[in-house]
Amino acid sequence: MNMESVLLQRLTSFVVSSGMPGLFVTMALEGAGLPIPSEVVLPFAGIMVSSKLLAFWPVVLWASLGQLAGALLTYGLGKYGGAFWVSGHGRLGKAALASAERWFDHHGELAVFVCRLLPGVRGVISVPAGFARMPWNRFLPYSLAGIIPWTVALVLAGAKFGELWRKAPGWSVAFRAAGLAGIVAVACFAVWQLLRLRSSS
């Protein structure tokens, strides 16, 4: 088992054992640009919703607030420390940071919203926004406008999958296998993205 798989396993175990606070912390780290794939964590939280272990809207609320807290942290680092400090000492991926900077240069404040919907750069767009001195009272609504639909979509996908998994007839092995393959594919894609960014940084 490689390091990324161990990390994902520990993160999901952390969310299971600590509930909403664990989800908040995990998503805050993701929102701060650390290599934690919300594409895996949020659908997993959705599966817990379908199992009645968590409730849908509290999951969305805590996960969104966590991402926003992480985003505000990196926004502050970008504003007061500069992109060089963050990329050099915060260990954010240089490739993802460069991509986020290009997005912000070309699209301005709208990039904060758009990049919240893009894997790979969504966690680091706060840095160029802070570095460019984007007003915080505009940064917050633009960020939330991207964070909330991203969170709702992934949690809902996990919840719906969990419901279908339990309701599928016993003979529907193909359906269950296809669903499992989909989850594995998403996880593999997220890990591949992390490895690609790491190798190019």
Protein Blocks (a to p, Z undefined) as FASTA:
>chain_A
ZZklmmmmmmmmmmmmnommlmmmmmmmmmnopacdfklmmmmmmmmmmnopacfklmmm
mmmmmmmmmmmmmmmmmmmnojklmmmmnopafklmmmmmmmmmmnommlmmmmmmpghj
lmmmmmmmmmnopafklmmmmmmmmmmmmmmmmmmmmmmmmmmmmmpcfklmmlmmmmmm
mmmmmmmmmmmmmmmmmmmZZ
